[in-house]
């Protein structure tokens, strides 16, 4: 018996006029990307792994604010994000993952800018994310993004070690970029 995902049936996945970079294809994810997203995140420490089910929800319910980048059909980049219902001018970036073969290409920043270019983000004037103090790569990415958007960046402890997280997980700082002009990424 053949099964079909109702999440990616014709017309179900968001369609965006995404840009490609050489042999890189930027697109909104589909349900079938979920297992590859899960594997990519596992290969990118120190990222926290979610369940495959959570990744499937990101690839379907939140596809309009996520980006999958593929090279020859292989997932090499991923950004998950969403627009919080109570903050329609914010893009919250949940996770950024780039495979070893995609590093050094500015892919992480390009993926976030691809989301900002979409109609769903037309009113976005701020970006929020969380970063642990020891994640130098993420700090560098978001400082560079703030500079490119000509926007201020600030941070403060948000989810704290020993209060919100079990032993072994460092405090997550809430990082905010903005305000910046809507559609500034274009």
LUMVO-33613 format. One record per residue (C-alpha): residue number from 1; x, y, z. Coordinates in nm, 4 decimals, always signed. Layout:
! residues N
[NUM; [X; Y; Z]];
...
This chain:
! residues 186
[1; [+0.0000; +0.0000; +0.0000]];
[2; [+0.1426; +0.3372; -0.1006]];
[3; [+0.1002; +0.6286; +0.1371]];
[4; [+0.1067; +0.9969; +0.0615]];
[5; [+0.1757; +1.2832; +0.2975]];
[6; [-0.1224; +1.5160; +0.3094]];
[7; [+0.1117; +1.7910; +0.4265]];
[8; [+0.2935; +1.8040; +0.0938]];
[9; [+0.0124; +1.7225; -0.1442]];
[10; [-0.0024; +1.9510; -0.4465]];
[11; [-0.0501; +2.3076; -0.3339]];
[12; [-0.0050; +2.2335; +0.0399]];
[13; [+0.3537; +2.3540; +0.0786]];
[14; [+0.4218; +2.7272; +0.0721]];
[15; [+0.5689; +2.8419; -0.2563]];
[16; [+0.8299; +3.1168; -0.2564]];
[17; [+1.0403; +3.2655; -0.5302]];
[18; [+1.3635; +3.1776; -0.3517]];
[19; [+1.7054; +3.2606; -0.4755]];
[20; [+1.9668; +2.9958; -0.5379]];
[21; [+2.3365; +3.0423; -0.4869]];
[22; [+2.5366; +2.8467; -0.7396]];
[23; [+2.4421; +2.4898; -0.6657]];
[24; [+2.2427; +2.5798; -0.3528]];
[25; [+1.8637; +2.5728; -0.3597]];
[26; [+1.6790; +2.7747; -0.0942]];
[27; [+1.3170; +2.6760; -0.0283]];
[28; [+1.0479; +2.6355; +0.2321]];
[29; [+1.0699; +2.2872; +0.3829]];
[30; [+0.8178; +2.0084; +0.3304]];
[31; [+0.7299; +1.7184; +0.5603]];
[32; [+0.9714; +1.4860; +0.3811]];
[33; [+1.2570; +1.7151; +0.4942]];
[34; [+1.1861; +1.6418; +0.8629]];
[35; [+1.4181; +1.3405; +0.9025]];
[36; [+1.6999; +1.5218; +0.7193]];
[37; [+1.6535; +1.8261; +0.9426]];
[38; [+1.6751; +1.5996; +1.2470]];
[39; [+1.9974; +1.4403; +1.1192]];
[40; [+2.1538; +1.7774; +1.0293]];
[41; [+2.0847; +1.9197; +1.3759]];
[42; [+2.2365; +1.6064; +1.5329]];
[43; [+2.5518; +1.6710; +1.3275]];
[44; [+2.5754; +2.0328; +1.4482]];
[45; [+2.6630; +2.0435; +1.8159]];
[46; [+2.5960; +2.2283; +2.0415]];
[47; [+2.2421; +2.2535; +1.8996]];
[48; [+1.9709; +2.0945; +2.1115]];
[49; [+1.7960; +1.8133; +1.9298]];
[50; [+1.4215; +1.8175; +1.9035]];
[51; [+1.2145; +1.5107; +1.8288]];
[52; [+1.1609; +1.4145; +1.4655]];
[53; [+0.7955; +1.4991; +1.5284]];
[54; [+0.8885; +1.8566; +1.6287]];
[55; [+1.0983; +1.8858; +1.3115]];
[56; [+0.8028; +1.7604; +1.1054]];
[57; [+0.5852; +2.0318; +1.2589]];
[58; [+0.8498; +2.2919; +1.1778]];
[59; [+0.8580; +2.1670; +0.8172]];
[60; [+0.4804; +2.1905; +0.7832]];
[61; [+0.3096; +2.4269; +1.0287]];
[62; [+0.6013; +2.6729; +1.0298]];
[63; [+0.7314; +2.6215; +0.6747]];
[64; [+0.6697; +2.9841; +0.5771]];
[65; [+0.9248; +3.0985; +0.8373]];
[66; [+1.1779; +2.8182; +0.7916]];
[67; [+1.4385; +2.7612; +0.5200]];
[68; [+1.5850; +2.4392; +0.3850]];
[69; [+1.8936; +2.4688; +0.1661]];
[70; [+1.9862; +2.1744; -0.0506]];
[71; [+2.2854; +2.0938; -0.2664]];
[72; [+2.2211; +1.8144; -0.5160]];
[73; [+1.9221; +1.7033; -0.3087]];
[74; [+2.1132; +1.6896; +0.0230]];
[75; [+2.0129; +1.9194; +0.3081]];
[76; [+2.3119; +2.1439; +0.3864]];
[77; [+2.1394; +2.4290; +0.5690]];
[78; [+1.8409; +2.4828; +0.7940]];
[79; [+1.6824; +2.7732; +0.9782]];
[80; [+1.3690; +2.7270; +1.1839]];
[81; [+1.1775; +3.0294; +1.2967]];
[82; [+0.8327; +3.1662; +1.3622]];
[83; [+0.6462; +3.4894; +1.4172]];
[84; [+0.5128; +3.4886; +1.7739]];
[85; [+0.1372; +3.5619; +1.7737]];
[86; [+0.1776; +3.8289; +2.0410]];
[87; [+0.4677; +3.9963; +1.8532]];
[88; [+0.3797; +4.0192; +1.4812]];
[89; [+0.6822; +4.2403; +1.4125]];
[90; [+0.9284; +3.9745; +1.5391]];
[91; [+1.0928; +3.6830; +1.3630]];
[92; [+1.2044; +3.4418; +1.6353]];
[93; [+1.4915; +3.2297; +1.5030]];
[94; [+1.4749; +2.8924; +1.6761]];
[95; [+1.7704; +2.7079; +1.5234]];
[96; [+2.0373; +2.7590; +1.2600]];
[97; [+2.2274; +2.4568; +1.1292]];
[98; [+2.4825; +2.4345; +0.8483]];
[99; [+2.6451; +2.1091; +0.7364]];
[100; [+3.0248; +2.0990; +0.7167]];
[101; [+3.0135; +2.1237; +0.3365]];
[102; [+2.8104; +2.4469; +0.3567]];
[103; [+3.0277; +2.6309; +0.6068]];
[104; [+3.2270; +2.9353; +0.5054]];
[105; [+2.9704; +3.0473; +0.2468]];
[106; [+2.7772; +3.2918; +0.4646]];
[107; [+2.4891; +3.0479; +0.4404]];
[108; [+2.3437; +3.1086; +0.7879]];
[109; [+2.2978; +3.4804; +0.7288]];
[110; [+2.1674; +3.4208; +0.3759]];
[111; [+1.9025; +3.1805; +0.5104]];
[112; [+1.7741; +3.4327; +0.7662]];
[113; [+1.7656; +3.7044; +0.5013]];
[114; [+1.5694; +3.4680; +0.2744]];
[115; [+1.2993; +3.4480; +0.5420]];
[116; [+1.2992; +3.8277; +0.5798]];
[117; [+1.2466; +3.8562; +0.2019]];
[118; [+0.9218; +3.6588; +0.2134]];
[119; [+0.5790; +3.8215; +0.2207]];
[120; [+0.5057; +3.6531; +0.5557]];
[121; [+0.7835; +3.8688; +0.7071]];
[122; [+0.6787; +4.1978; +0.5460]];
[123; [+0.6034; +4.3534; +0.8860]];
[124; [+0.9047; +4.2133; +1.0708]];
[125; [+1.1168; +4.4875; +1.2297]];
[126; [+1.2975; +4.2825; +1.4942]];
[127; [+1.4700; +3.9450; +1.5192]];
[128; [+1.4899; +3.7513; +1.8433]];
[129; [+1.6779; +3.4340; +1.9274]];
[130; [+1.8440; +3.2701; +2.2257]];
[131; [+2.2151; +3.1951; +2.2537]];
[132; [+2.4255; +3.0409; +2.5294]];
[133; [+2.7275; +3.2489; +2.6344]];
[134; [+2.9758; +2.9931; +2.4954]];
[135; [+2.8283; +2.9680; +2.1420]];
[136; [+3.0773; +3.1916; +1.9619]];
[137; [+2.9525; +3.0989; +1.6144]];
[138; [+2.5962; +3.2099; +1.6915]];
[139; [+2.7114; +3.5330; +1.8572]];
[140; [+2.9204; +3.6102; +1.5485]];
[141; [+2.6301; +3.5347; +1.3142]];
[142; [+2.3775; +3.7538; +1.4932]];
[143; [+2.6229; +4.0421; +1.5464]];
[144; [+2.7028; +4.0312; +1.1745]];
[145; [+2.3322; +4.0184; +1.0891]];
[146; [+2.2651; +4.3217; +1.3122]];
[147; [+2.5472; +4.5112; +1.1443]];
[148; [+2.4140; +4.4276; +0.7974]];
[149; [+2.0654; +4.5404; +0.8992]];
[150; [+2.2134; +4.8568; +1.0543]];
[151; [+2.0249; +4.7751; +1.3720]];
[152; [+2.1126; +4.7630; +1.7404]];
[153; [+2.1632; +4.4307; +1.9159]];
[154; [+2.0994; +4.3605; +2.2832]];
[155; [+2.0849; +4.0573; +2.5095]];
[156; [+1.9828; +3.9530; +2.8595]];
[157; [+1.9555; +3.6189; +3.0417]];
[158; [+1.6182; +3.4606; +2.9683]];
[159; [+1.6014; +3.0872; +3.0363]];
[160; [+1.8388; +3.0321; +3.3260]];
[161; [+2.0623; +2.7439; +3.4256]];
[162; [+1.9312; +2.5813; +3.7405]];
[163; [+1.5909; +2.7499; +3.7126]];
[164; [+1.4561; +2.6577; +3.3682]];
[165; [+1.7111; +2.3958; +3.2616]];
[166; [+1.8411; +2.0808; +3.4291]];
[167; [+2.2060; +2.0629; +3.5269]];
[168; [+2.4425; +2.0797; +3.2323]];
[169; [+2.2529; +2.3298; +3.0167]];
[170; [+2.3840; +2.6831; +3.0194]];
[171; [+2.1654; +2.9928; +3.0489]];
[172; [+2.0084; +3.1028; +2.7203]];
[173; [+2.0343; +3.4758; +2.6569]];
[174; [+1.7489; +3.6411; +2.4709]];
[175; [+1.9112; +3.8328; +2.1872]];
[176; [+1.7182; +4.1065; +2.0071]];
[177; [+1.8150; +4.2804; +1.6844]];
[178; [+1.6204; +4.5882; +1.5886]];
[179; [+1.4226; +4.7751; +1.5196]];
[180; [+1.5159; +4.7833; +1.1522]];
[181; [+1.3188; +4.8932; +0.8487]];
[182; [+1.0671; +4.6318; +0.7386]];
[183; [+1.1835; +4.4505; +0.4236]];
[184; [+1.5359; +4.5766; +0.4932]];
[185; [+1.6774; +4.2431; +0.3775]];
[186; [+1.5907; +4.3042; +0.0134]];
